[in-house]
Each structure stands twice: as C-alpha cells, then as structure tokens.
C-alpha cells in the first residue's frame, strides 16, 4: 500500500478527494469549510464513529460560523498592497515573514508551506524559477524534487552548489511564486502580477552579479517580454525591475534564460541546449572573476 501511495505521489496525485461524488458547480462554501474543519480539528477525535453524519456536520458548522472568516484582497488591492510592503522591507528575514503573512494571493489557502529560498544569499549567481511543486510545497524549499535534483547536477558541472559558503561557488535560488499552484498548474497572470513586487524586491536585497531565469514563466515575467523561452535563451539580457513604483537605483543585472529542468525531464533532447547555456554562463563568470582579480 505504501508503494502504491508513493507511486501516486510521484505522478502528481497528491490531493485526497471525497469517496462520494458531488456537484462542484453547486458547492456550499460553509459546508466545505465544515468538512475541512472535521479533517483538521483536533477535537474531531472526540467525535464517535457512530455519530450521525448530519449531527457531526452541524457541530462543525457551528464552530465555523462562530469564527470570523479570513478574507483575501481583490486583485488590484493585492497588487497595491504587495508593492507597498515590498518597498518597505529591508532584509530577507523580514521579506520571508512578510510573504508568509500576506493574504493577497488565494493559492496560499491550498498550499502546505510557503517556499521562500535556498542556498547562500551572498552568492554571486541567483536563479529564479516559476513556482513550487509538490515536493517543494511539502518541504518548504525550492527545487528539491526530481527536477531539483537534475538542476543540482547541471549546476555542479559548472562549479555551483547551493550548500557552498564561498559566494563564488554557491548559488541562491527562489521562485516567482512562493506558494504552490493547485495541481502544479501554470501560475495565472493575476498570481504572477501580485507576486512580482516581492520577487523583484527579493532580487534587489540579494543583489546578485548574474541572474539565471529558469523556464518560460520566469524569463518572460522578469524580462517583461512576450517572446518564447526558445528565443530568449542563448543570449544575454540586462535585467531591471519591471514593477512600476518599485524603488530601484541599482545597475542592470546580466541575465541568462534557460529551460526549466522539469521541461528537460519531459524532453531530454533539449539538455544539450541547457548545457550550452551553462557553458555561456561559465565563460562569463570566468572572465568577470579574472577582471576582478586584475583590479
């Protein structure tokens, strides 16, 4: 049974469903909250197995009604609030706390953990991906699943490790979104828009020498481009924040776009192109380090 469950998890089937079918177009939000309360409330252990389902549901309904509902901001309100908060934060610790408490993105309700970052924040290279997956959501760390393992092998080939203390040999990793979209779906434009002030302020606080934009969502979002990842890769770009109203006085950051490792798992033939991108990055870093040594 454990092996079967693990196989389901590996296939992305990590969400439990009810045994009985119901009309999803006619859901009572209060009843749904009651069922979630029954599953999560410690007091549910005191409910007898022989209690009538309607009586049990009524008990949960009373508890839910007695608590004030936590509302989420609308899209425009959420963006303005995200921008205001991003401009105020001054360090990574406060940034992580701010994102964890921010109620302007609805997928926070369906995620298990906020996924902020991994690696050395003093690293010269920062990688930005799309959004957490199932493993990342469960553990609370970006790129720890199968695609993360592949990413680690790719980066190690050019001398970069997330666990390195040396800023020249380490890498810092984050995502556009800090919460996992349900079912690993592609983030919606609204979710990206609300998350953008946070990740751009995140980049400012880290202040890397080089950016790796991993995947089409990250590349198009941070470069403000509508071109495909196949056209954006294999060339250098100058990254500057695309969020209007975000305080920024720094210089443009050299950025290179490449395919996401999850895409490589589906299309292994494209690994050759990612290797070319990594060699381009390695060559740039070697030249840059040499210039610094001469200075």
Buried (B, 14 or more C-beta within 10 A) or exposed (E): EEEEEEEEEEEEEBEEEEEEEEEEEEEEEEBEBBBEBBEEBEEEEEBEEEEEEEEBBEBBBEBBEEEEEEEEBEBEEBBBBBBEBBBEBEEBEEBBBBBEEBEBBBBBEEBBBBBBBBBBBBBBBBBBBBBBBBBBBBBBBBBBBEBBBBBBEBBEEBBBBBEBEEBBBBBBBBBBBBBBBEEBEEBEEBBBBBBBBBBBBBBBBBEBBBBBBBBBBBBBBBBEBEEEBEEBBEEEBEBBBEBEEBEBEEEEBBBBBBBBBBBBBEEEEBBEBBBEBBEBBBEBBEEBEEEEEEE
